[in-house]
Amino acid sequence: MKLNSFLCSSLLALSMAAAPTWAAAGSNPTNSVLGVLKAVPATPPGQVQPVAPNTLAAPKIPLLKLTPPIPEVRKVEYLSNGFIEVAGAVLTVTEGDRPRARALAGYAARRILATRPQLDEVDISVYDRGSYAGFGGPLPILTASVPRPRLDEFLNWADGHGSYDRAWVNAKGPTPPTRQPDTVRELTVNFLGALADRAADAVHHTTAKVLGGVQGGLLYHGSARQPLTALTFDDAPHPMYEPLLLDLLRRADAKATFFVIGRNARAYPYFVRDMAEQGHEVANHTYHHVRLPGLPIAEATAEMQEADAVLQGITGKPVRYFRPPGGDYTPATLRAAEALGLTTVFWTDDPGDFQNPGDAVLTERYTRMLRRGGIVLLHDNAPEMLQVLPAFLRLAVQHRIDLNTVGTLVAGPEALIRQTPPAVKGTPAPKPSAP
């Protein structure tokens, strides 16, 4: 306690002397020890999946053509992680066709799997045609995950018989209000507040770098004395990508923390169950992927509460960790998270996978940033992440670093389910994708 008090007082003087002038919330951004502050948006962001500025074009995802076409099928994409191949199908129906949504989903799943025998799974999302705005817009009216071995079971459910645990039907119940799009993803950690608050936050940040662990309700870094790195994925779950990602982690025996968007979890609950059942940690990333400083504190708190309620309803487990979208937070949002029992988690390593810099660039960043006590920030729906993740998982094994959850990083080596991984362990090299 005495050491921590002495260190904090020393760091306060150091941070105030070394840090440049901080920008007040809503003013022009300036550099800081936490990164570059971004101005608070004039309108609150919301449901649509964000695209960061300067993002390059993503690798082209192949499309599957059905012959003859199904009029309700808007597109079918497919992707491989080198071991399995998964398709994501989007269907749109009119209001009059909604009663046929199950039957259409079954017919589409059967046709898609028959058209491409290499597919191991197809994930179906059926939307209302009039309000469809892509993934992250208004919720689908039906979703389903259909592994090939379970096709007959799904078709039976689609015909109105029995049950199927990997389907979700929108009950049209009360939902949080739709918000305006958020176009910013996590690039820097941005604390917005008064001068005294920023000084205290700088102390927390610098102290965490020296001591590691949770400081003042925040987690920036674990202890560098333990051979652990937290592997984290933001914006989950995403259909098509989630089974591919979970398969890679299973093959490497690696665990991760998924910062889940509540509205995504609500539409694809079976993927959240998969995460929990496979030993991963499910954490809070707000309900709409909304940047909290631009909202009244009551609405910011509701964003966290609503995500918590969805996640606990799916997993039956309390949520312990929270990551604010955009990396933006204030004293009020930090206190609100703490009041909900949430530790606010940031990162040490962000290779920028969602900006599609290319496999070689991502691999170099992964290699350079890997460290003990680190927190790696990735995104579950970045195509280039899937391409380079197997090599990153093998690299961690070579460096004898256990990739694990945030909770394990906080608790320390005594919480490890596994001992330090042997140098020979890791995912095999993936096979080339089939054309």
HURA-V258722 format. One record per pair of residues at least 12 apart in sequence whose ideal C-beta (glycine too) atoms are under 7 Angstrom apart, sorted by the first residue. I is the first residue (numbers start at 1). J is the second residue. Records with the same first field share a line. If there is no record, write none. Layout:
BEGIN
I = J + J
END
This chain:
BEGIN
7 = 207 + 210
8 = 203 + 207
11 = 203 + 206 + 207
12 = 199 + 203
15 = 33 + 199 + 202 + 203 + 206
16 = 199
19 = 32 + 33 + 202
20 = 32
22 = 195 + 198
23 = 37
25 = 40 + 192 + 193 + 293
26 = 39 + 40
33 = 202 + 205
34 = 188 + 189 + 190 + 191 + 205
35 = 188 + 189 + 190
36 = 188
37 = 190 + 192
38 = 184 + 190
40 = 192 + 293 + 294
41 = 291 + 294
43 = 180
44 = 179 + 180 + 290 + 294 + 295
45 = 179 + 180 + 181 + 182 + 290 + 291
46 = 178 + 179 + 180 + 181 + 182 + 288 + 290
47 = 136 + 137 + 178 + 179 + 263 + 288
48 = 133 + 136 + 137 + 181
49 = 135 + 136 + 235
50 = 182 + 183 + 184 + 185 + 289
51 = 183
52 = 184 + 185 + 187 + 354 + 355
54 = 355
55 = 354 + 355 + 356
56 = 355 + 356 + 357
57 = 356
58 = 356 + 383
59 = 356 + 383 + 384
61 = 77 + 79 + 383
62 = 77 + 78
63 = 75 + 76 + 77
64 = 76 + 78 + 87 + 112 + 115 + 116
66 = 111 + 115
70 = 108 + 111
72 = 91 + 92 + 93 + 104
73 = 89 + 91 + 108
74 = 90 + 91 + 92
75 = 90
76 = 89 + 112
77 = 240
78 = 116 + 119
79 = 240 + 244
80 = 433 + 434
81 = 244 + 247 + 248 + 386 + 430
82 = 390 + 430 + 431 + 433
83 = 247 + 251 + 430 + 431
84 = 120 + 244 + 247
85 = 118 + 119 + 120 + 434
86 = 119 + 120 + 121 + 123 + 240 + 243 + 244
87 = 112 + 119 + 122 + 240
88 = 123 + 239 + 240
89 = 108 + 112 + 122 + 124
90 = 125 + 127
91 = 104 + 105 + 108 + 124 + 126
92 = 127 + 129 + 132
93 = 126 + 128 + 129
94 = 129
95 = 128
98 = 141
101 = 126 + 141 + 142
102 = 142 + 158 + 160
103 = 158 + 159
104 = 126
105 = 124 + 126 + 142 + 144 + 158
106 = 154 + 155 + 158 + 159
108 = 124
109 = 122 + 124 + 146 + 151 + 154
110 = 151 + 155
113 = 148 + 151
118 = 434
119 = 148
120 = 147 + 148
121 = 145 + 146 + 147 + 148 + 243
122 = 146
123 = 145 + 239 + 240
124 = 143 + 144 + 146
125 = 140 + 143 + 239
126 = 140 + 141 + 142
127 = 140 + 141
128 = 141
138 = 178
139 = 170 + 263 + 266 + 267
140 = 170 + 267
141 = 170
142 = 169 + 170
143 = 167 + 168 + 239 + 267 + 268
144 = 166 + 167
145 = 166 + 270
165 = 270
166 = 270
168 = 267 + 268 + 269
176 = 287 + 288 + 302 + 306
179 = 288 + 290
182 = 289 + 290 + 291 + 325
184 = 291 + 326
185 = 326 + 354
186 = 234 + 326 + 327 + 350 + 377
187 = 327 + 350
188 = 327
189 = 327 + 346
190 = 326 + 327 + 328
191 = 329
192 = 293 + 328 + 330
193 = 330 + 331
197 = 331
204 = 216 + 218
205 = 220
208 = 220 + 221
209 = 221
212 = 224 + 373
213 = 410
214 = 343 + 410
217 = 334 + 337 + 338 + 343 + 344
218 = 344
219 = 343 + 345 + 346 + 406 + 410
220 = 346
221 = 348 + 373 + 374 + 375
222 = 373 + 375 + 409 + 410
223 = 373 + 412
224 = 372 + 373
226 = 372 + 373 + 412 + 413
227 = 372 + 400 + 401 + 402 + 420
228 = 372 + 373 + 401 + 402 + 404 + 408 + 409 + 413
229 = 370 + 371 + 372 + 374 + 376 + 396 + 401 + 403
230 = 257 + 375 + 376 + 404 + 405 + 406 + 409
231 = 254 + 256 + 376 + 403 + 404
232 = 256 + 257 + 259 + 347 + 375 + 376 + 377 + 378 + 406
233 = 256 + 258 + 259 + 378 + 379 + 380
234 = 259 + 285 + 323 + 377 + 379
235 = 261 + 285 + 289 + 379 + 380 + 381
236 = 258 + 260 + 264 + 380
237 = 260 + 264 + 265 + 268 + 271 + 272 + 380
238 = 264 + 380 + 381
239 = 268
241 = 380 + 381
242 = 271 + 380
244 = 386
245 = 380 + 386
246 = 274 + 278
248 = 389 + 390 + 427
250 = 278
251 = 427
252 = 393 + 426 + 427
254 = 393 + 403
255 = 279 + 280 + 404 + 405
256 = 280 + 405
257 = 280 + 281 + 283 + 321 + 405 + 406
258 = 275 + 280 + 282 + 283 + 380
259 = 283 + 284 + 285 + 323
260 = 272 + 282 + 283 + 285 + 311
261 = 285 + 286 + 289
262 = 286 + 287 + 306 + 307 + 310
263 = 287 + 288
265 = 310 + 311 + 314
266 = 310
269 = 314
272 = 311 + 314 + 315
273 = 314 + 315
276 = 315 + 317
280 = 405
281 = 405 + 406 + 407
282 = 311 + 315 + 319
283 = 319 + 321 + 322 + 323 + 406
284 = 304 + 307 + 308 + 311 + 319 + 321 + 322 + 342
285 = 307 + 323 + 325
286 = 303 + 304 + 307 + 325
287 = 303 + 306 + 307
288 = 303
289 = 325
290 = 303 + 325
291 = 325 + 326 + 328
292 = 324 + 328 + 329 + 333
293 = 328 + 330 + 333
297 = 332 + 336
300 = 333 + 336
301 = 336
304 = 322 + 336 + 337 + 340 + 342
305 = 340
308 = 340
318 = 341
319 = 342
320 = 342 + 343 + 407
321 = 342 + 343 + 345 + 406
322 = 337 + 342 + 343 + 344 + 345
323 = 345
324 = 344
327 = 346
329 = 344
345 = 375 + 406
346 = 375
347 = 375 + 376 + 377
348 = 371 + 374 + 375
349 = 369 + 374 + 375 + 376 + 377
350 = 377
351 = 365 + 366 + 369
353 = 378 + 379 + 382 + 384 + 385
354 = 379 + 382
356 = 384
359 = 384 + 387 + 388
362 = 384 + 388
363 = 388 + 391
366 = 388 + 392 + 395
367 = 395
370 = 395 + 396 + 399 + 401
372 = 401
390 = 427 + 429 + 430
393 = 426 + 427
394 = 426 + 427
397 = 421 + 423 + 425 + 426
398 = 423
400 = 420 + 421 + 423
402 = 416 + 418 + 420 + 421
END
